[in-house]
Amino acid sequence: MRHGLGTKNAKGLIMKLRWAIALGIAAAAITLGLVVSVRIGHGDGAFRILTYVNYLGMTKGPQLVGKFFDPGRFVPLPAEALLFDVFLVLTSGLQWFLIGAAVDLLTRKRRSFSGSTPTAR
């Protein structure tokens, strides 16, 4: 096995998924900022944004937290809130990574279709 071959493949994969990686990281960072603003106390609007932008995290998050902690408790423990926040950030990054992967796939197909048509002179 040659040295550097894995690095070349990794660089190619990163170039193929550049929208996916960029959107995933940006969404996770924005969600982290919104979660921090909710926890600091300025979060009425930020919480509304989170519910609309991160549908997967808001719908599946309570179910996930309920599997690890007692779901019948009225006030969540700090560990429950932390787990929920981490789950929100991860699911937001994952959702937007998948959207970016779809964009990468569509733009790659568009380039392959537009490059294969002959030009008329």
Steps between C-alpha positions, in 0.01 A plus 500: 500500500636840405534778749282804441230316307254525788566871531427550131173309531402698810569830322290385205213404728519835678488680165198293394315579823603864544141634524404225739795565730457878487126488572539239775767699684319832454168356622662341804673827587183706457300250704765509772470878510122480523515238775744713698275804461201297621697381803628849583143626510453701182343213323134550423565576136798264484285214629240569229775497237628168634156341481458595135855441376580181692188292458673165554665607824186652645279203418739215584701673775249452783462134403877449514538677833205299636689177427789602724314685774164481678246658258243556776702770675357852467828694517790350302835436663800702375636185336173455310512857373864458395425176315207665323718797399774273365240302309360822348842608377583157356165451326512849353845434357385162368183639337684775319786265408245279322349802325849606391573146375184518288614836361843353422341203328268718291774742397729210407225344286427837339868543414518150354188560288607843380852379420376210287285702259672602180518868421340618178696732272 
